[in-house]
């Protein structure tokens, strides 16, 4: 079992991470994130289904580069 202080730190980090992801999604939607050419979406009546394949690939590449730079900075 984790000590309470360690659990608290983990929750704070997760909260900050969720906050950052929310900001990125809000700002990214202004730049067309989620509407890239490789993103698939279907609308029929009141139902819509979206598969943001290209957006996922772009975010994966960007986050990989950013996290690698951050980890190299702290080594």
N, C-alpha and C positions, 0 to 999 in steps of 0.2 A: 504494500500500500504506500502511496506517495505521501510525504509529509505535507501538511497544510500549506506551508509557505511555497513549496514547489508547485502545488496545484494552483495556488493563487497566481504565481508568475505565468504558468501555462495559460490560464484563463485570460490574463491581461494581454499576452502575446496574441492569442487567438482573436480577442476583441479588436486589437489594432489591425490584425490581418483582415478581418471582415470589414472594418471601416475602410481600409485602403482599397479593397476589392470593390466596395460600393462606390467609392469616388471614381475609380477607374471606369466602372461601367457607366456611371452618369456622364463623365466627360467623353468616354468612347462613343456613346450613342450620338453625340453631336458630330463626330467625325465619320459616321457610317459604320461603326462597329456593330456587327449583327446583320448587316446588309451588304456584305461583300459578295463578289461574283460567285464564289463557291458555296455560298450559304443556300440551303434548300428550304423552301417554305411552301405550304399549301394552305389555301383558305377555301372552305366550302360551307356556305351558310353561316352558322354561328360557331363553327369549329375551325381552329387554325392550328397547324402543326409546323414547328420550325426545327431544323437541324443545322445549326451554325458551324458547319464543318471548317470552312476557311477561317472564320473568326477564331475557332479553337486552335487551329494551327498557328496563326499569327500570334495569339496570346501566349501560346506555349514557347515559341521562339523568343519573344520579347522577355518573358519572365525567366527563361533559362539564362539569357545573357545578363539580365539585371542581377539575378541571384548569384551567378558566378562572379560577377564583379564585386558584389557585396562580400561574399565569402573570401575572396582573395584579399580584400581590403582588411579584413579582420584576422588574417593569419599572420 
